[in-house]
Amino acid sequence: MSARRLFCIACGVLALAGCGGVPLERYRGEEPVLDLAEYFNGTIDGWGMFQDRSGQVIKRFHVVIDARWVKHDGVDVGTLDENFSWSDGSTSRRLWTITRTGPGQYLGRADDVVGDARGEAMGNALRWQYVLALPVDGRVWHVDFDDWMFLIDDRIMLNRAQMSKFGFHLGEVTLSFSKR
């Protein structure tokens, strides 16, 4: 078998591996039921870390989120103002605008998100999928995020996001949220 053919087969296997995973439907009956407008309303603290593809912790962070929801023409619209303090002493901010587009359906936008983030909630789980413009060593990379959140109780939520580029795993972000 030629090297080129082996390379093509390996790429195909990697691409298919990225399509697997647990379907969101699996969490439909789980409680407590996650409603973004309920949980992300007020001040939420988050602690997390970014790990590279080998599992090494690259950066840790604390985020304070000021979250508010209003109705615009009968549609729920949320603003999540995220202020990050990173373990290297740097700070950053992301301002999300999230619109509920239907039962358990959400559309999100932020300055460093390319296009729209799409979210779907079932039971205690939410799955966000989006592309983030991530600055790395003076360049900006467009990185795919597959972001899962799980409501544990009325105060605590856990979050795990897988990062990839061209279907290749780059790392993950793990977070714990606590609502004040």
Secondary structure as UniProt FT lines:
FT   HELIX           3..17
FT   TURN            18..19
FT   HELIX           24..27
FT   TURN            28..29
FT   HELIX           36..39
FT   STRAND          42..52
FT   TURN            53..54
FT   STRAND          57..72
FT   TURN            73..74
FT   STRAND          75..86
FT   TURN            87..88
FT   STRAND          91..102
FT   TURN            103..104
FT   STRAND          105..109
FT   TURN            111..112
FT   STRAND          113..122
FT   TURN            123..124
FT   STRAND          125..136
FT   TURN            137..138
FT   STRAND          139..151
FT   STRAND          156..165
FT   TURN            166..167
FT   STRAND          168..179
//
